[in-house]
Amino acid sequence: MTIHEMKVDSSPAPEIPEPDVYEHPLPEDRLDADAVKVLRRLTRNDHVAFLVGGGVRDLLLGRRPKDYDVATSARPQEVRALFRNCRVIGRRFRLAHILFSGGKVIETATFRRDPSEDDAADPLIRRDNVFGEPHEDAVRRDFTINGLFYDLNRGEVIDYVGGVSDLEHGILRMIGDPNRRLQEDPVRILRAIKFSARLDFGIDPSLYDAIVRHRADLRRAAPPRVLEEILRFLRSRVAHRSFYLMWDTGVLAQVLPEVAAFVEDESPAADLLWGRLMAADRMAAAGENFSDAVLLAALLYDPILEWIEDSPDPSKRFEAFFEDVTERLSVPRRMKDQVRSIVVAQRRLDSGKLGSLPRRDFFGEAAQLFALRATAEGRALPKWYTEQEPRPKGNKPRRRRSPRR
């Protein structure tokens, strides 16, 4: 074939959508100084760089962001060349972690796009390694409120997805077709519940309907990811609202049918479950630190009790109960053993005959579950609880999870 015989695509190049741009300069004392350093250095070296995602969302809502993420036109290796304190990680999802004192990480990712049909047909192309433009990066994100960019140099919010309007109206809306996006990644169902509960936002009706329609797809999600979202609900200080939304959408029955059975029966045990979650939210807001094991024990207490009560071998019955839970959630053995010790100790704490229990390493956590139960039941806390040594300080600090290498 000669050059003159080659087919030439004469169709016009796709138009780049015009974003809505809002002048909204944020005082730099509200921004993280290290994130500002990253943005400044990238732009000084002729790269486009924006704050992106949850950090922008929280700043616009007047909240303090937990993390600051940067999206940029610079490729990962270009970022590394600019920062000595940078490491490029991941294989499926290549991005730069810029490290600062105190374990702080400013995650810096190159703008990405969804692959074309030709890209998707090539098994050697990894979906998350297809670099793109800012507008393509924005529409890849899950919810409109997470798809906003902040241009530090111009003091502008750049909105390709209608996220500013949804922030103003308190609506959680998915970017693109909710049915397709939830089928792509069912864990987005739990993320939707998380953001709705945490921000007290209403769920867009089309997203709500898609959650109900595709909730069973959570059974094919990676169990460790599902467990991590459940633990985030419990740690969030809005656990009651989160699990109520799980129940309301039917998601709870897919993920934790043992708990859903108690809620559906509208039994006194259901009221106690909601009471424990509300107590955990209030106590955490007041400064109490709970380990994941305590929070999981508070959630599963009634189903566990039903299984082990009156059993001649409670430990064996507990293991039988947790077989199905572990299959769905991949609960680590150490956490499972902690939950067992905490729950089994409740009988002695209820009796007030503590014996050697205060010398056990799990006593503080068992006492915390006792306090959650007593609060839910309207009981006064006994003298031994108020006079005990300071309680545990929750989990060890959690490092930000890195993408799989």
ABEGO torsion letter per residue (X at the ends): XBAAABBBBABBBBBBBBBBBBBBBBBAAABBAAAAAAAAAAAAAGBBBBBBEAAAAAAAAGBBBABBBBBBABBAAAAAAABAABBBBEAABBBBBBBBBGGBBBBBBBBBBBBBAAAAABAABBAAABBBBAAAAAAABABAAAABBBBAAAGBBBBAAGAAAAAAAGBBBBBEBAAAAAAABAAAAAAAAAAAAAAGBBBBAAAAAAAAAAAAAAAABBAAAAAAAAAAAAAAGAAAAAAAAAAAAGAAAAABAAAAAAAAAGBAAAAAAAAAAAAAAAAAAAGBBBBAAAAAAAAAAAAAAAAABGBABAAAAAAAAAAAAAAAAGBBAAAAAAAAAAAAAAAAAAAGBAEAAAABAAAAAAAAAAAAAAAAAGBBBBAAAAABBBBBAEBBBBBBBBBBX
